[in-house]
Amino acid sequence: MSIIEVRGVRKTYRSGEADVPALRGIDLDIGRGQFLAVAGPSGSGKTTLLNLLGCLDSLDGGSIRIEGVDIASMDKTARARFRREKLGFVFQSYNLVPVLTVMENVAIPLELLGMDPKEIHARCMEVLEEVGLADKAKRRPGRLSGGQQQRVAVARALVKRPSLVLADEPTANLDSATGSSILDLMKAMNAKHGTTFVFSTHDRMVMDRASRLVLLHDGLVVSDEGVRT
């Protein structure tokens, strides 16, 4: 069963007086629970695709359905609501709030949903335990290593129990050993919770760990290895 259905998606950006096509009409079905990497050279369209899937940008043509919902037909407010309620994000720069503790950073998505404070605390401690940082709950990000900060970002992405997590170059700022441990963590969460992960990446390690690898070039899908074990 597909969690994501992409049909004929096009996106063009304006650069000076020129139109620059980022996606030229791609079709893609992503099954529930997949651990999928989208790769390709700079300018291939992978970040654009992730931004469209994450409701961070609007497409110029085609359609995208996530869990049967046509996000292309939504206005900006509706896309923001869908993003807040349904999706998790992991970025290469962690995007943690430095003045907040680990617990407070992880709690942000649940607070935006208006959840009860006791439930927020319980959920946060549960997910911090899963990522191995329960003992760091009261620390601020500046007192953590890069790998630990990325684990906090993973916890924040998973705390609202989304069916889909989008990860933009999540290993880019990490050494290979730390990057490997972060991928192991996300793979474990994928197996335990059935969460679908979609990565954009240049990292061969991410590509090798993915259960499916989609290659983009000049805004088109040029290779799709399908589900790998």
PyMOL commands that set and color helices and strands:
alter all, ss='L'
color gray80, all
select helices_A, chain A and resi 46-53+71-73+76-86+102-112+117-130+134-136+141-143+146-158+176-193+204-209
alter helices_A, ss='H'
color red, helices_A
select strands_A, chain A and resi 2-15+18-31+35-39+61-66+69-70+87-91+164-168+196-201+212-217+220-224
alter strands_A, ss='S'
color yellow, strands_A
deselect
rebuild
show_as cartoon
